[in-house]
Amino acid sequence: MTAAAVGLSLLAGCAVGVDDDEDSSLLTVFAASSLTSAFTRIAEDIEREDPRVEIRLSFDGSPGLVDQIAGGAPADVYASADSRSMGRAVAESLISGEPVEFATNVLTLITPPGNPAGITGLDRSLDDTRLVVCAEGVPCGDAARALAGAAGVELRPVSEDSKVTDVLGKVTSGEADAGIVYLTDARAAGDRVEQIAIPAARAEPNRYQIAVTQRAAADQADAGRADAARRFVDAVTGPAGRTVLADHGFGLP
């Protein structure tokens, strides 16, 4: 049994989001798209430990997920790629308790294999290229613009996307000459991309936070939901979850 599987047995025996007479259980987790690989692994380990638990994962840009939760989407746990999005969720009373910081991430430049446009870094070599970035207001987009501003570089993207996985997809498909994504996404892409480090990114990493939603905490008809949601948070922030996150390239707080 892997270390991750041992640590993630926290959810074993919990009934999540169902009546007592039902055989299966359901927990809905909303998470930033850059967490796709890591959270999928964590969820699989939990479900392997207790087949009665079903975890439904929904990935999107952090601000968009807050919009969905505010609109009544049935999320039990929310994990953001920045403190700003989580702060909004707290301010709008969508979150129960204090969010927990659980990971960090930094930005990097990526190009298709061979770097055909000759990109050298976050500099003038990006001029007149097909650059894609995350949109303003999305954590990866705000961080990219902050880095560019500090470097005195004006970004002129041909596309601005609502989630980092879309940026990655345009580079791996050859639709773009370069993209600014998280290091974890570049690492997951393997030899489908080339990386060009942005040294300044390490000075101000994105800080990921996770929390139980008010919906889960306030569900009196299903008291097990809040407990299971808290246990999922504990699994992510505990030793096994930290191991999974580190394996996927995340830094730890």
Secondary structure, DSSP 8 states (H G I E B T S, - for coil): --HHHHHGGGGTT---SS-TT-S-EEEEEEEEGGGHHHHHHHHHHHHHH-TTEEEEEEEE-HHHHHHHHHTT---SEEEESSHHHHHHHHHTT-EEEEEEEEEEE-EEEEESTT-TT---SSSGGGTTS-EEEE-TTSHHHHHHHHHHHHHT-----SEEESSHHHHHHHHHTTS-SEEEEEHHHHHHHGGGSEEEE-GGGGGS-EEEEEEEEHHHHT-TT-HHHHHHHHHHHHHHHSHHHHHHHHHTT-B--
